[in-house]
Amino acid sequence: MDLGWLPEQLDALLAEDVPHGDLTTHLLGIGGAPASMQFQMRAAAVVCGIETAAALIVRSGAQAEVVAPTASRVEAGAVLLRAHGSAGALHRAWKVSQTLVEYLSGIASATAAIVDAARAVTPQISVVTTRKTFPGAKAPMIAAIRAGGAEPHRLGLSETLLVFPEHRVFLSDPPSEIARLRRAAPEKKVVVEVASLDAASAMLAVADVLQCEKMTPQDIATVMQMVNAAGASTLVAAAGGVNAANAAAYARAGAHILVTSAPYWAAPADVKVTLSAA
């Protein structure tokens, strides 16, 4: 899976790191020497971005073979990619492609940890990520969370209905005015964010999904009791502070959906790159 970058975008990534050539390689006079390069994961991880790394190497004038594709779960020492070509081409692509794989594999691995923890308790639970991607990097970051087994909660403001408390402060009668959303956009689910049990009770009748912000697992269990007592089909989403350490607790509490930003702040994976004279 590549990350959807056009050839000119790949060239821009390379030009950002090598705007006027590789001065060291040029002055050493080794640019034309035949060389090989190998990427290995230093610790167990979920791979992401390796196909784009290969594309960057090819755009630099070398050849590359993907060994462990995106979404592969690999052990320490696993080979991800092999490349060969001139030393100049491989040096040009080396750091940008390595760094891309490290950042995205870190996100994918952190995502998988949350998914695994939650689905060990509730196999059908949905894990989704917020729209808090780094501006300008949405496409690769979404690819990374998908590699880890999650899906995007919202890709942006244009395609979903999510009523925040910050919307409701402008409404004189929130339940009735939120109910109008169904008539205005009947094909959309109405998601309402609530931050207390009282708010959850007040919004239960008008929400297809109650997004419970920064509630404890115990609070989520109480919201589930409210839903069941009302005989409602409302889904309950736990949001805010959801991570690998508490995902199982939220799943045990009965949440249907876990909404998280945690993978976006993950530490990069550690990719070892070996460059050799061929």
Secondary structure by P-SEA (a helix, b strand, c coil): ccccccaaaaaaaaaaacccccaaaaaaccccccbbbbbbbcccccccaaaaaaaaaaaacbbbbbccccccccccccccccccccaaaaaaacaaaaaaaaaaaaaaaaaaaaaaaaaaccccbbbbbcccccccaaaaaaaaaaaacbbbcccccccbbbbccccccccccaaaaaaacccccccbbbbbbbccaaaaaaacccccccccccccaaaaaaaaaaaaaacccbbbbbccccccccaaaaaaacccbbbbcccccccccbbbbbbbcc
